[in-house]
Amino acid sequence: MEGTLRSQIVFGTKVRIVLKKDQRTGFLTEGIVTDILTKSPQHTHGIKVRLTDGQIGRVKEIIVS
C-alpha cells in the first residue's frame, strides 16, 4: 500500500519511509509510526510521520502483516 492517504496510517503501523537525506536515492527506512505530522487528509509525496526511533520522513509503503 502507498502512504498518500492519512486515513490509512495509524499509530503503531509498520511503514517504510524516505528520509529527507535519502530523497535522491530513494532509500527506504523501516519503522513503526509514533506521530503523524501531516495534517491534510492526503499528500502526493506521502504522509509525513515520526518513527519510534525519532526519524522523520514521508511514508512510501505501508507494511501489511
N, C-alpha and C positions, 0 to 999 in steps of 0.2 A: 504494500500500500504506500502511496505517496503521502507526504506530510503537508499538504497545502490547505487542508481544512482543520480549523481549530477544534471542531466538534469531535474529530476522530482521535484527538490526543488528550489523555487524562493523566493525572499524577500517577506515577508508578509504571507508565508504559515504557516498554523497551524499544528504543529507536536507534537509528543511525543518523548522525548529523554531520554537516560540513562546517568546520570551524572557519573563522574569517581568514586565518593564515593559510588554509588549505583550499580556498575557493578556486584558485587557478588550477590546481592539480586534481581537485575533486575527491581527495582522500576523505574517507568517512570514518567517523569515530563513533563507537557503540557505547550506549549507556542507558540509564534509567532517568526519566523525566522527574525533576523536583518542582520546577516552576515553569509556567507558560508565560512568556514575556510579550508575545504579540497579542494586542487587544482586539484586532479586527477578526471577523469570522473566517477569512481566508487570506492567503498571501501567495502570490505566484511563485516566489522563490523558496517557499517553505515557512512554516511557523517557527518563530524563534523561541528556543527553550533553554533552560539551565538544567544540566545533569547533576546527579548526586555528588559527583566529584568537583563541581563548580564550573565546569566548562560550559560555554555558551555558544550556540550555533543554530543553524536552520535545519529543520527535520527534512531529510531526503527520503527516508524509508521508515515505515513502522513495522516492527518485527512482531508477527503474529505467531504465538506458540500454542 
